[in-house]
């Protein structure tokens, strides 16, 4: 889907690149306004999410309001008003894709992606992290663009595997796309799920991983090294592709076709300060940005004016 502001004659590569740049700019603007936020995640994830939404995934138009409604309570037999954020990805259809977003702390980046592709209004961010709002700081099943609550770490892949299995048993042709962070491969549940989806030959599930090699305690290698990640996942029988996570063509290519009977895992190696070089000075503590004072905040505000 092209953003309403994009020309219909623009190539998909240009569109994806422009959306990615807009994601970073909008997240930076939000972080400056609120004196904090998950900024490095926007730097690393922007091209992958932009490519998923503008090129890879086959989704219907959004079925949800441009300004999200308030939290209506958890799903249950006595709550007919509960809803899922999946409606922002369109109606359910056997021939259309499903999207499962796993790293819930990245959700600001997902909201901005939805804005840049015309599925959410910019004004929705005014509800960010407010009591009673579905535009949560840590996304849940009712947050825009999210279909499941992913838990503290790595539960979403298991849920996506169940959805993919059900779709295969029903003969549905739509795929299940999953977005993950590399830190989730420090969790045993992730590896159990990789074992299950390869054993059951779920070739209708495609997993994109943001390998930015950072986590809340610093660099991945210093906390719990997961490399060589491609060899470890391939050992379970998945089809694994390593790509430059800031190259939209490289990101899109593996999704065009992959071997029958194998789930796809795309390892998108990324830079956690891509496009916002000011962040480099904070390495390796990049997980959450809280400005040290007015001077640092102003440096980022000045940098914002240089972004197109």
C-alpha positions as CSV (number, residue, x, y, z in Angstrom):
1,X,0.0,0.0,0.0
2,X,1.3,3.5,-0.9
3,X,1.1,6.3,1.6
4,X,-1.6,8.8,0.6
5,X,1.3,11.3,0.3
6,X,3.2,9.2,-2.2
7,X,2.9,9.4,-5.9
8,X,1.4,6.4,-7.6
9,X,4.3,6.5,-10.1
10,X,7.0,6.2,-7.3
11,X,8.9,2.9,-7.3
12,X,8.3,0.6,-4.4
13,X,11.9,0.9,-3.4
14,X,11.6,4.7,-3.2
15,X,8.3,4.4,-1.3
16,X,9.8,2.0,1.2
17,X,12.9,4.2,1.7
18,X,10.8,7.3,2.1
19,X,8.5,5.6,4.7
20,X,11.6,4.4,6.6
21,X,13.0,7.9,6.7
22,X,9.7,9.3,7.9
23,X,9.4,6.6,10.6
24,X,12.8,7.8,12.1
25,X,11.9,11.4,11.9
26,X,8.5,11.0,13.5
27,X,9.9,8.8,16.3
28,X,12.7,11.3,17.0
29,X,10.1,14.1,17.1
30,X,8.1,12.1,19.6
31,X,11.1,11.3,21.8
32,X,12.1,15.0,21.9
33,X,8.6,16.1,22.7
34,X,8.3,13.5,25.5
35,X,11.9,13.7,26.7
36,X,12.4,10.0,26.2
37,X,11.5,6.9,24.2
38,X,12.7,3.9,22.2
39,X,14.7,5.7,19.6
40,X,17.4,3.2,18.6
41,X,14.6,0.7,17.7
42,X,13.4,3.1,15.1
43,X,16.9,3.5,13.7
44,X,17.3,-0.3,13.3
45,X,13.7,-1.3,12.4
46,X,12.6,1.4,10.0
47,X,13.5,-0.2,6.7
48,X,12.2,-3.7,7.7
49,X,8.8,-2.4,8.8
50,X,8.5,-0.1,5.9
51,X,9.3,-3.0,3.5
52,X,6.9,-5.3,5.2
53,X,4.1,-2.9,4.9
54,X,4.8,-1.4,1.5
55,X,6.1,-4.5,-0.4
56,X,6.0,-7.8,1.3
57,X,2.7,-8.3,3.2
58,X,-0.6,-8.7,1.4
59,X,-3.1,-7.0,3.6
60,X,-6.5,-5.5,3.2
61,X,-7.1,-1.8,3.9
62,X,-7.5,-0.9,7.6
63,X,-10.8,-1.8,9.2
64,X,-10.0,0.3,12.3
65,X,-10.6,4.0,13.2
66,X,-7.8,6.4,12.4
67,X,-7.9,7.6,16.0
68,X,-8.0,4.5,18.2
69,X,-10.7,4.0,20.7
70,X,-10.1,3.6,24.5
71,X,-9.3,0.3,26.1
72,X,-12.5,-1.8,26.2
73,X,-11.3,-4.5,28.5
74,X,-9.8,-7.9,28.0
75,X,-11.5,-10.4,25.7
76,X,-13.9,-12.8,27.3
77,X,-17.4,-14.3,27.1
78,X,-18.8,-11.4,29.2
79,X,-17.1,-8.6,27.2
80,X,-18.5,-8.2,23.7
81,X,-16.7,-4.8,23.4
82,X,-13.1,-6.1,23.5
83,X,-11.2,-5.7,20.3
84,X,-7.8,-6.5,18.7
85,X,-5.4,-4.1,17.1
86,X,-5.2,-6.5,14.2
87,X,-8.0,-4.6,12.4
88,X,-5.4,-2.0,11.5
89,X,-3.9,-4.7,9.2
90,X,-7.2,-5.3,7.5
91,X,-10.0,-7.8,7.6
92,X,-9.3,-11.5,8.2
93,X,-9.3,-13.4,4.9
94,X,-8.0,-16.9,4.0
95,X,-6.1,-15.4,1.1
96,X,-4.6,-12.5,2.9
97,X,-1.6,-12.3,5.3
98,X,-1.5,-12.0,9.0
99,X,1.1,-9.9,10.9
100,X,2.3,-10.8,14.4
101,X,4.5,-8.1,16.1
102,X,6.6,-9.5,18.8
103,X,8.9,-6.9,20.5
104,X,6.2,-4.9,22.3
105,X,8.7,-2.2,23.4
106,X,9.2,-1.4,19.7
107,X,5.5,-0.5,19.3
108,X,6.1,3.3,18.9
109,X,7.9,2.3,15.7
110,X,4.9,0.2,14.6
111,X,2.5,3.1,15.3
112,X,4.6,5.5,13.2
113,X,4.8,2.9,10.4
114,X,1.0,2.7,10.4
115,X,0.8,6.5,10.3
116,X,3.2,6.7,7.3
117,X,1.3,4.1,5.3
118,X,-2.1,5.7,6.0
119,X,-3.5,3.2,8.5
120,X,-3.4,5.5,11.6
121,X,-3.7,9.2,12.1
122,X,-0.7,11.3,13.3
123,X,-3.0,12.6,16.1
124,X,-3.2,9.1,17.5
125,X,0.2,9.6,19.1
126,X,-1.3,12.2,21.4
127,X,-2.9,9.3,23.2
128,X,0.5,7.5,23.7
129,X,1.0,6.1,27.1
130,X,-2.1,7.8,28.6
131,X,-4.3,6.0,31.1
132,X,-7.1,4.1,29.4
133,X,-5.5,4.5,26.0
134,X,-4.9,1.6,23.6
135,X,-1.9,3.5,22.2
136,X,0.3,1.9,24.9
137,X,4.0,2.4,25.5
138,X,4.4,-1.4,25.6
139,X,2.0,-2.8,23.0
140,X,-0.7,-5.3,23.8
141,X,-3.3,-7.2,21.7
142,X,-5.6,-4.1,21.7
143,X,-2.8,-1.7,20.5
144,X,-2.9,-0.6,16.9
145,X,-1.3,-3.1,14.6
146,X,-0.9,-5.8,17.2
147,X,-2.9,-9.0,17.1
148,X,-1.6,-10.8,20.2
149,X,0.0,-9.8,23.5
150,X,3.5,-10.9,23.1
151,X,4.5,-11.1,26.8
152,X,7.8,-10.0,28.2
153,X,9.9,-11.8,25.7
154,X,9.4,-14.3,22.8
155,X,5.8,-15.5,23.4
156,X,4.5,-14.0,20.1
157,X,6.4,-16.5,17.9
158,X,4.7,-19.4,19.6
159,X,1.3,-17.8,19.0
160,X,2.2,-17.1,15.4
161,X,3.2,-20.8,15.0
162,X,-0.2,-21.8,16.2
163,X,-1.9,-19.5,13.7
164,X,0.3,-20.7,10.9
165,X,-0.5,-24.3,11.7
166,X,-4.3,-23.6,11.8
167,X,-4.1,-21.8,8.5
168,X,-2.3,-24.7,6.9
169,X,-4.8,-27.2,8.2
170,X,-7.7,-25.1,6.9
171,X,-6.1,-24.8,3.5
172,X,-5.7,-21.0,3.7
173,X,-3.2,-19.5,1.3
174,X,-2.3,-16.4,3.2
175,X,1.0,-16.2,5.1
176,X,1.8,-15.3,8.7
177,X,4.6,-12.7,9.0
178,X,6.4,-12.2,12.3
179,X,8.6,-9.4,13.4
180,X,11.1,-10.1,16.2
181,X,14.1,-8.7,17.9
182,X,17.4,-10.6,18.2
183,X,17.2,-10.5,22.0
184,X,14.3,-13.0,21.8
185,X,16.8,-15.6,20.7
186,X,18.2,-15.6,24.2
187,X,14.9,-17.2,25.3
188,X,14.4,-21.0,25.3
189,X,10.8,-20.6,24.1
190,X,12.0,-19.1,20.8
191,X,14.1,-22.2,20.1
192,X,11.3,-24.6,21.0
193,X,9.1,-22.8,18.5
194,X,11.8,-22.9,15.8
195,X,12.0,-26.6,16.4
196,X,8.2,-27.0,16.1
197,X,7.7,-24.9,13.0
198,X,10.5,-26.7,11.2
199,X,9.3,-30.2,12.3
200,X,5.8,-29.4,11.0
201,X,7.2,-27.9,7.8
202,X,5.3,-24.6,8.2
203,X,6.3,-22.9,5.0
204,X,3.5,-20.4,5.4
205,X,5.4,-18.5,8.2
206,X,8.0,-15.8,7.5
207,X,10.0,-14.3,10.3
208,X,12.0,-11.1,10.1
209,X,14.5,-10.5,12.9
210,X,16.0,-7.1,13.8
211,X,19.6,-8.1,14.6
212,X,20.8,-4.8,16.0
213,X,23.0,-6.7,18.5
214,X,21.8,-4.5,21.4
215,X,19.7,-5.0,24.5
216,X,18.8,-3.2,27.7
217,X,22.0,-4.2,29.5
218,X,24.3,-3.3,26.6
219,X,25.7,-5.3,23.6
220,X,24.2,-8.7,23.0
221,X,27.7,-10.2,22.8
222,X,28.6,-9.1,26.3
223,X,25.3,-10.3,27.9
224,X,24.6,-13.6,26.2
225,X,26.0,-14.1,22.7
226,X,23.7,-15.8,20.2
227,X,26.0,-15.9,17.2
228,X,26.4,-17.6,14.8
229,X,22.6,-17.1,14.7
230,X,22.2,-18.1,11.1
231,X,23.9,-21.5,11.6
232,X,22.0,-22.2,14.8
233,X,18.6,-21.6,13.2
234,X,19.5,-23.4,10.0
235,X,20.5,-26.4,12.1
236,X,16.8,-26.8,13.0
237,X,15.9,-27.0,9.3
238,X,14.6,-23.4,8.6
239,X,15.5,-21.5,5.5
240,X,17.7,-18.7,6.8
241,X,18.8,-15.6,4.9
242,X,21.2,-12.9,6.2
243,X,20.6,-9.4,4.8
244,X,21.6,-5.8,5.3
245,X,18.6,-4.6,7.3
246,X,18.8,-1.1,5.7
247,X,18.6,-2.3,2.1
248,X,15.0,-2.5,1.1
249,X,15.6,-4.7,-2.0
250,X,17.7,-7.2,0.1
251,X,14.9,-7.3,2.7
252,X,12.2,-7.9,0.1
253,X,14.0,-10.6,-2.0
254,X,13.7,-13.6,0.5
255,X,10.0,-13.1,0.7
256,X,9.4,-13.6,-3.0
257,X,10.0,-17.4,-2.8
258,X,11.7,-19.9,-0.5
259,X,12.0,-23.7,-0.4
260,X,8.8,-25.7,0.1
261,X,8.4,-27.2,3.5
262,X,10.6,-24.8,5.3
263,X,9.8,-21.7,7.4
264,X,11.6,-18.5,6.4
265,X,13.8,-16.6,8.8
266,X,15.4,-13.4,7.5
267,X,18.1,-12.0,9.8
268,X,18.2,-8.3,9.1
269,X,21.5,-7.0,10.5
270,X,21.1,-3.4,11.4
271,X,22.7,-0.3,12.9
272,X,21.0,1.0,16.1
273,X,21.9,4.6,15.3
274,X,21.2,4.4,11.5
275,X,20.1,7.8,10.3
276,X,20.6,9.4,13.8
277,X,24.3,9.4,14.3
278,X,24.0,11.4,17.6
279,X,23.0,8.1,19.3
280,X,26.4,6.6,18.6
281,X,27.9,8.4,21.7
282,X,25.4,6.5,23.9
283,X,26.6,3.0,22.8
284,X,26.3,0.4,24.2
285,X,23.5,1.7,26.4
286,X,21.0,2.4,23.6
287,X,17.8,0.6,24.8
288,X,15.9,3.7,25.9
289,X,16.7,7.3,25.4
290,X,16.2,9.7,28.3
291,X,17.9,13.1,27.8
292,X,20.5,14.1,30.3
293,X,19.3,17.7,30.3
294,X,18.1,20.6,28.2
295,X,21.4,20.9,26.3
296,X,21.3,17.3,25.0
297,X,17.6,17.6,24.2
298,X,18.3,20.7,22.2
299,X,21.1,18.9,20.2
300,X,18.6,16.3,19.1
301,X,16.0,19.0,18.3
302,X,18.5,20.8,16.2
303,X,19.4,17.5,14.4
304,X,15.6,16.9,13.8
305,X,15.5,20.1,11.6
306,X,18.1,18.6,9.3
307,X,16.1,15.4,8.5
308,X,14.1,15.4,5.3
